[in-house]
Amino acid sequence: MAIWGIYLSNGFTIINDPESVNTLDEEALLKLSAKLDAVVYTFIIQTTSASFGFAKYETTKQRNFFYSDNEEIENFGTPLKEENGLNFNQSVFIDDILNVAANLGIDLEGNNANSFAVKHFAYNDEMKQKLAPFKQPIQLYKKPWWKIW
């Protein structure tokens, strides 16, 4: 993960995950919910791939809706009352995700946040040491890549 924006809004800690790495890691989200004894929500808005979704974890996965590239990928659990009047079907779009978050009391766009913290996680010596066991040898070729004979 390269850059995360973190802010507080209405008692929620909002962590922006632009690469959607943690947003889709169900096991990590379940562990986080259990460890903090808290409700964890995730939201996805990615217009390039027409991917929209949200999920609720409260020790167990309670609700997950994910739609991508004109296909319903998952529609798990009982719809939340905060979904009423919104399009959680093939017509889902940005406003539906923003509105379900707003109905939950979450300001996804950060309009009401007073402060932001941006964290940059660098590839430093400590990270290099942790990744060292996974390093694979580089195979060197004696002839140029373009020479096919």
Number of C-alpha atoms within 10 A of each C-alpha: 14 11 14 17 14 16 18 18 18 10 8 14 12 21 17 20 18 16 12 15 9 16 19 14 10 14 11 12 24 18 15 17 19 16 10 11 11 12 17 19 20 20 23 22 19 15 12 8 11 15 20 22 24 21 22 21 21 19 18 15 17 15 18 20 20 20 23 18 13 13 12 16 14 13 17 13 13 9 14 12 10 14 16 11 10 15 14 22 14 12 10 19 20 15 12 19 22 19 18 22 20 14 14 14 14 21 19 19 13 15 8 12 14 9 10 12 11 12 12 11 11 11 10 8 9 9 11 11 10 9 10 9 8 8 8 7 6 6 6 6 7 6 9 7 7 6 6 6 4
